[in-house]
Amino acid sequence: MDMSPKQIVEQLDRYIIGQDEAKKAVAIALRNRYRRSKLPDDIKGEITPKNIIMKGPTGVGKTEIARRLAKLVKAPFIKVEATKFTEVGYVGRDVESMIRDLAETSVRLVKEEKMIEVQEKAAAEAERKIAEALLVSRKKQNADTPEPILKDSVYEDLRSGKLDNRNIEIEVDDTPKAMELVPGSGTEINIGEIMGGFFPKKRKKRKMTVKEALHYLTIEESEKRLDMDAINAEAIKRAEDQGIIFIDEIDKIASRGSSGGPDVSREGVQRDILPIVEGCTVMTKYGAIKTDYILFIASGAFHVSAVGDLIPELQGRFPIRVELNSLTREDFIKILTIPENAVTRQYAELLKVDNINVIFEQDAIEEISRIAAQENETSEDIGARRLHTIMESLLEDVSFNADGNHPMFDVVINKEYVCERLSKYDSSRDLKRYIL
């Protein structure tokens, strides 16, 4: 990935409105990874990522920036919540589980890439197996027809999709389900994998359609062609060099100056996170992972506590701090019109399924944005998530009455329609003026 920071920001702009400071910070961090990869090994080992801490209210794009960044470069990425972890000695998730989760994500990512590489050969083998199964029954029905002709007709019907809905019985691997060692821990054990070296794999017969069988056998044949040792080794390396861990709600584990109560446990979680962020080695079922070069992005609203309430050692491991701004009316207008995954487009596509073509006029978008900004100012600021609440109220009747049993027709959403459907928001604002 040799995109410049400007190009990275341009890609993020396709999905996230505003927050330029945060975008620049993550773009530089990502580019520095590419720069580091081009250095000699002796210098490369000395350069560690500059972790980032984002401060801002909920719904302004903190998580989305990190997620889109990871997707952009196909890097192993996980999002964890700091409040889910407990101090060592307490029942609950330990902080090292975030590294094990990253390893799982990395293995899945590499495996998917390798599956695509062998898919063509695997699909051909799956097709051959199903064709042989179908040929047996066709021979019984056409005993006088030469086998080569029957075989060609089976392949032709199979590829054209004529046999997709026909039921067929095939042999598949009988894979026992994995069991959790401790319920809720996320650590699983598969007895079949452990005993696989001593006993041959069991096979069982399953009935399914030809289309389902093709899909199932293609996956099975692809997995046979994979070198899992090589995949695991590559996944470990990718997790170490390219992994991104997003720690959300970090403000909830910040101490507020008191010396007892729950703050003791919060500080304990911070101290447990510290060695992971500083750099240590964590054992996973795929091998040991060094956390020295994993990029950590922490975020929190910091309404009650401040970044300065985190223990100094942890603050020092997040040298880059960016503040994300609350969304304004102008931001909401852009959110509803510019991004490729804009909320208006999502609802329009959903309702097209039921033959309703929803058209949002500009004055409607401006009114929706005004109401969203007003609600965030007068009640809890939940950022862009406010738009989902408003859009659900706005299109409730249309969604409820849509059943698809009619030709396609247009529903025009204008300012008048918005004011009529969302009048409750303005009335609730008027009442709030009289509440002390």
C-alpha angles and dihedrals in degrees: 000000000000100000115143119237089255091054091048091052090048089055092048090049089065090070108017126058121214123335091117094165093057092045091052092050095052092041091055091046090052094047090050088059090056091047090050092051090059095054127096114269095250092057095035092062092057096054117084127181119269102236120221133221118199122203121194145106122285119278098027096111108272096131093035092056092054094043094049090046092056092045090051093061097028090240123161105264135180133174118213132177117230091215091065092066125085133201117266109276095036127099112258142061117335120218093246088068088077089064091047089051090050090052090052091050092048093050091049091049094051092042091054090052092050091046089059090052093056097033096099094056092040092051091051091052092047090051091050092052094049092045090054091051092049093045091063093060093042091053090057091052095044105032094159096052116096114252097239090057092048091048092052092049091050092052091046093051091044094052094043091055096242091128098043095110097041116112118239135176116228137172116247136175114273100225115187116227119257117248127215114241091211118016110251094011096104091226110126134187125202112204091192092059092047094050094037092100093056102042131037117249115269119237127206135185120246132184117223141138120280090249092053091044092053091052094045096046092045090057091045093050091045091054091051089058095050124101099218093187090058091044092051092048092050091045092053091050092047092049090051097046103030106020119129122197118192112201108197128192092025089150089067091067094047115113117235099211099275120124102218146030121048092343089077090061092044091055089048091057090050090052090049091051092048099076091046091055094039092052131272140150119264123191117229130174088259095051141282118320124202110214096198095103102034112117112234120199114186125190141181143155092238092201095144102019130036133227086252090063091070114095110274094241091057093045088054091057091058101056096162115071124181129179120216118211129230113258119259131206090264090052091052091052089054092045090055095049115023112047119084089233096045114163091237091056092048093054092043091054093045093053093045085070087067093045096259118131107202114202119192114204120210095249089054092053090050091050093048089050092049092052092046092051091045093051092049090052097047099039136016113331104236095161120213091353086078088072092063090054092049095044091051091053092044097051099031096110094043092050093045096050096042114105104151094239093123140059119277113282136173127252110194115206110202135162093271091054091048093049091049096049098038100040089119090071093059093044092051089051091053091053093050090065090069098046114097 
